Each structure stands twice: as C-alpha cells, then as structure tokens.
C-alpha cells in the first residue's frame, strides 16, 4: 500500500470512528465519551477518539493496563453499567482535572474474532436505560464492525499489491544473479517472506545420500541440518516423482524428511529443483497454520523455485548440467554452500535441544598415501572418504564439505558433546583399520580434527574457519586426537 493511499484510508477510518462516537454521545445525551483500543501486546489502552461537552477533560493517549479502571473490563463481551461510588471510585476517572459530575458509566465492548479489541465508555449524570437505546447501540456496534472490516480489507488489498510488486522484483533479481549460491539464498529469503510464521528448508544430494543442507534463519520447528531424507517422506516422494506435493500433517504424518524428525505439524509444500529434468534438490516450505497455503502463496512458492532452477541452469551452462549442483567431484558439498549454511545458522535463535559443531578433518599420513597411489586412485580414495565420513553412515546428522584437497569441512549436529566425540572416534577407528578401495587394495587413513562449537552468534564464518584451522594444525602437530577452542 503506497504511503499516500495508506494515509488516506487511515484518515478516513479515524474520521468515521470520530463521527460514530459523536452521534452516539449526542443521541444518549452523554456528558463524555471515549473509545480505547485494547493493545494486549503492549499491555496498554490506546485512545482512538473522544466526545465531550465538558470543559475540564483531558485524556491520555496511552495508559498502562494496571493504571486504568478499564483493566478490570478488558475482556468484557457485553454492555455493562457502572455506578460511581459503588463499582469504582470517582478518582479513577483520570481525565477530569476539576469538578467531576459523573455518576454513571456505560461500557460498550467491540468484539473482533472472539476477542475484545476496544471499549467505548459513555459517562452520564443519570443512569442510561439501555432498553431505550437498543437500536442505537446495535447500529453503533454494527457500524464499528463494518468500518473496521472495510478498512482491514482495503489494507489487505493494498498489502497484496505490495506483495506482488516485491515478488516481481525478487524474480528479476534472481534472474540477474550470476552466482548460484546467491540465487539459492535469495530464493530462500523470498520464500520465507511468504510464510512469516513458517519456514523453508532445502534437501540436496551429496555424500551419496540426500540431506537437509539449508534452513531459513528465522524458521520455526525446522528439520535438523544434516538430517538424511528417508523413503516414504514428502522430500523423498517429491524427488522421486519430480512433482510438487502438498500435505496437511495429521498426528505428525506424513513426515517431511525422516521418521526421526520432531514437530511435524501444520502443512508442507515440497517443491523439487529440476534442471534438464534432473532432480538436484527439494525445497520444503512449511507452516504451522495450513491456511497460510492459499493458492496464491503456493503459486508464488513454486514459481520462485522454478525461476531459481532456470537461473542456476543458465549459470552452469549446458556442459555442466549433468553434474550435481553444489557438490564437488568427490561428493562433498562446495564451500560456498556450507558457508551459507553456517551464516544462516548463526542468525537463528538459540535452541536448547540442538547443538552444532564446525570442524576440519585432515589426513595425518597424507604424504605416505600420496606416494603410494596414482592420481585416479587418490580421487577414488577421496570419494570413498567422503562417503565414510558422512555422519548419516553412523546414524548422526551432519554435512561433509570441501575445504581443500584432503581437508574436509564438516557440520555436525547433536544433542551434546558426547555424540560429537563418539562420531569422531568411530571414524578415526574405522578409517585406521584399512579403507577398502574396492579392488583388493586397502589403505590405512589416519585422520585428525580441529573444531569449534557454533554458539556465538556474533562470530563470523571466517572466524570459525580460522579457529578450526588453528585447532586442526595443533591436532596434526600433537598426539591429541582433537583440539577444541
């Protein structure tokens, strides 16, 4: 809604509210009248409009709940009359600064969606006979409802225009992006705007599995990073069929990603990322309120995913379209992807039941291995190492990324440090007990790791990488298996 139209609509709304109270006050011969909105988020009564024929009245624009007599009536759902001296003390009428002739008050609540959102107060010297004003009060309340609904409807329409304009702009930016990771980042952020109470996750092929690699930074109840996609989940079915799927979750089913995920509620839209008919990833858009998925929102979400796939296709060119995006030839995820994953993670609010570590894994006996094998064998060895290091192999959640040749970045997600240590020690044991090159040759691989826990939201990705590099360097120089800062 542009500024001028918004100001005009708001001005007209307030003018009508003022006129309505003037008419009500005059028809009931009230001395004073006023309407306060009930702002529950700030625990305040907010003045909308007043009517008075008294010279000694001054109203406060905002009053804290506990400092105003209306606090006892903020959940009022029908008209009520109060008597000064019996139901409340005259001193509680804070807007009078001299003689106060008021003896009776009539409170008229305004109900919207089952909640008291405003209260009109009429102050009189004589008690109003409500039966004589039944039609007047009914007309006043009906007019309130109609004018508010009309104002909200106009505002929604103007907001809808704004949303489409912003949506079109985001599509244009996505088409012009030259870096695939920026396309992916923009797609996630724009999708999140469409579901402000929901979230976005992306599952992608890598490490010879398919796992959750990205989440929007303010999404609620998201599937865990590194969670492997299982059969009979929405993500799996969408990838297998290459189709967009929508489902409302009943009793935690169907699962979005895995039987081990928690918080599966509301509804989910699963959208595959297709490039030349190859299924590279699946986007999961979810919201605890199924009604958020209007046909318009579904269309916009699907279109964003489609435009992202077209942009990525244009960027990689026809020669590269058969390769899995955001992975290296060894199957681990590219650096730009896992750096984006960390950046978004650092923006997320703290979660008590999810801890995450970033680390680097290096080969202690690299010189020996390089001297024994040819280049093709070494590439094969790296592919096998990525598959072996995949946390999913041991039932954990995480990602293996590319940092440099023979140095593997990882993100590990667990409940506590014991899970992380157990995963590292098991990998060290397994790889040291001869890695099968699948051609009757075995190789002993000795690994060391340096890592940091992602707990400082003020840290940058570069800070984490530098700390992990220093930790790995110390681990390789010492007999300690890991060094942790």
C-alpha positions, 0 to 999 in steps of 0.5 A, a space after each residue: 500500500 503506497 504511503 499516500 493511499 495508506 494515509 488516506 484510508 487511515 484518515 478516513 477510518 479515524 474520521 468515521 470512528 470520530 463521527 460514530 462516537 459523536 452521534 452516539 454521545 449526542 443521541 444518549 445525551 452523554 456528558 463524555 465519551 471515549 473509545 480505547 483500543 485494547 493493545 494486549 501486546 503492549 499491555 496498554 489502552 490506546 485512545 482512538 477518539 473522544 466526545 465531550 461537552 465538558 470543559 475540564 477533560 483531558 485524556 491520555 493517549 496511552 495508559 498502562 493496563 494496571 493504571 486504568 479502571 478499564 483493566 478490570 473490563 478488558 475482556 468484557 463481551 457485553 454492555 455493562 453499567 457502572 455506578 460511581 461510588 459503588 463499582 469504582 471510585 470517582 478518582 479513577 476517572 483520570 481525565 477530569 482535572 476539576 469538578 467531576 459530575 459523573 455518576 454513571 458509566 456505560 461500557 460498550 465492548 467491540 468484539 473482533 474474532 472472539 476477542 475484545 479489541 476496544 471499549 467505548 465508555 459513555 459517562 452520564 449524570 443519570 443512569 442510561 436505560 439501555 432498553 431505550 437505546 437498543 437500536 442505537 447501540 446495535 447500529 453503533 456496534 454494527 457500524 464499528 464492525 463494518 468500518 473496521 472490516 472495510 478498512 482491514 480489507 482495503 489494507 489487505 488489498 493494498 498489502 497484496 499489491 505490495 506483495 506482488 510488486 516485491 515478488 516481481 522484483 525478487 524474480 528479476 533479481 534472481 534472474 540477474 544473479 550470476 552466482 548460484 549460491 546467491 540465487 539459492 539464498 535469495 530464493 530462500 529469503 523470498 520464500 520465507 517472506 511468504 510464510 512469516 510464521 513458517 519456514 523453508 528448508 532445502 534437501 540436496 544430494 551429496 555424500 551419496 545420500 540426500 540431506 537437509 543442507 539449508 534452513 531459513 534463519 528465522 524458521 520455526 520447528 525446522 528439520 535438523 541440518 544434516 538430517 538424511 531424507 528417508 523413503 516414504 517422506 514428502 522430500 523423498 516422494 517429491 524427488 522421486 516423482 519430480 512433482 510438487 506435493 502438498 500435505 496437511 500433517 495429521 498426528 505428525 504424518 506424513 513426515 517431511 524428511 525422516 521418521 526421526 524428525 520432531 514437530 511435524 505439524 501444520 502443512 508442507 509444500 515440497 517443491 523439487 529443483 529440476 534442471 534438464 529434468 534432473 532432480 538436484 534438490 527439494 525445497 520444503 516450505 512449511 507452516 504451522 497454520 495450513 491456511 497460510 497455503 492459499 493458492 496464491 502463496 503456493 503459486 508464488 512458492 513454486 514459481 520462485 523455485 522454478 525461476 531459481 532452477 532456470 537461473 542456476 541452469 543458465 549459470 552452469 551452462 549446458 556442459 555442466 548440467 549433468 553434474 550435481 549442483 553444489 557438490 564437488 567431484 568427490 561428493 562433498 558439498 562446495 564451500 560456498 554452500 556450507 558457508 551459507 549454511 553456517 551464516 544462516 545458522 548463526 542468525 537463528 535463535 538459540 535452541 536448547 535441544 540442538 547443538 552444532 559443531 564446525 570442524 576440519 578433518 585432515 589426513 595425518 599420513 597424507 604424504 605416505 598415501 600420496 606416494 603410494 597411489 596414482 592420481 585416479 586412485 587418490 580421487 577414488 580414495 577421496 570419494 570413498 572418504 567422503 562417503 565414510 565420513 558422512 555422519 548419516 553412515 553412523 546414524 548422526 546428522 551432519 554435512 561433509 564439505 570441501 575445504 581443500 584437497 584432503 581437508 574436509 569441512 564438516 557440520 555436525 549436529 547433536 544433542 551434546 558433546 558426547 555424540 560429537 566425540 563418539 562420531 569422531 572416534 568411530 571414524 578415526 577407528 574405522 578409517 585406521 583399520 584399512 579403507 577398502 578401495 574396492 579392488 583388493 587394495 586397502 589403505 590405512 587413513 589416519 585422520 585428525 580434527 580441529 573444531 569449534 562449537 557454533 554458539 556465538 552468534 556474533 562470530 563470523 564464518 571466517 572466524 570459525 574457519 580460522 579457529 578450526 584451522 588453528 585447532 586442526 594444525 595443533 591436532 596434526 602437530 600433537 598426539 591429541 586426537 582433537 583440539 577444541 577452542 
